[in-house]
Amino acid sequence: MASPLEQFEIKPIVPIEIGGLDVSFTNSSLWMVLAVVVAGGTLTLAASRGAMVPGRLQSVAELFYEFIAGLIKETIGTQGRKYFPIIFTIFAFVLTGNLLGMVPYSFTFTSHIIVTFAMAIVIFLAVTVLGFAKHGMHFFSFFVPPGTPLIMYPLMIPIEVLSYLSRPISLAVRLFANMMAGHILLKVIAGFVAAMGVFGILPLALVVALTGLEIIIAFLQAYVFTILTCLYINDALHLH
């Protein structure tokens, strides 16, 4: 039986080396491109029809649009409207990547910490720049909770700074760990189906149930990644 970790192996498709640095186009790169194409193509197709009585595809697109718009309104407020394009893009990219990873023989790029951390660090840096652009040096007041006595500053400020710097790590690990763990579990249980012969019906039923659960988790993790991004933007705009 193949190792359950084999599915996460990054393989070069188009080997490229620049200045001794490996920048090959890999299977991970391919599936990220496919995620962009699928998400962009699907939404473009849904929006191009613009029917008064929406079909299924348009209804799904409108549902996601209203869902993200409502999420932004609840977490950021009216000031969050200008950030709708980037937040919706993040949600669509992560969700599509998660769902494409459920296709047999595909590659789940969201199960790689380097991919999730790259997204998380870009969001973290962008939000930090936004905070300074909005508040200037007053942004540093974010690290001093309101009402904190002066004597507590030496203790509270380092704690708040560490908490802030850990945001990209927690954001990246949460998505990566959930997707990786789920796919490993599916692979392990699926390996028992053929090995157990006629008794493989039990692990097969479990694989089907876990597949449904993983699809739900794919949506849930895209939602969590998006809502945390919204909360970080809200912090940058409104501080405490």
PEHUFEN-V610618 format. One line per field, one symbol per residue. burial: I if it has 16 or more other ideal C-beta (glycine too) atoms within 10 Angstrom, else O. Layout:
burial=???
//
This chain:
burial=OOOIOOIIOOOOOOOOOOOOOOOOOIOIIIIIOIIOOIIOOOIOOIOOOOOOOOOOOIOOIOOIOOOIOOIIOOIIOOOIOOIIOOIIOIIIIIIIIIIIIIOOOIIIIIIIOOIIIOIIOOIIOIIOOIIOOOIOOOIOOIIIOOOOOOOOOOOOOOOOOOOIOOIIOOIIOIIIOIIIOIIIIIIOIIIIIOOOOOOOOOIIOIIOOIOOOIOOIIOOIIIIIIIIIIOIIIIIIOIO
//
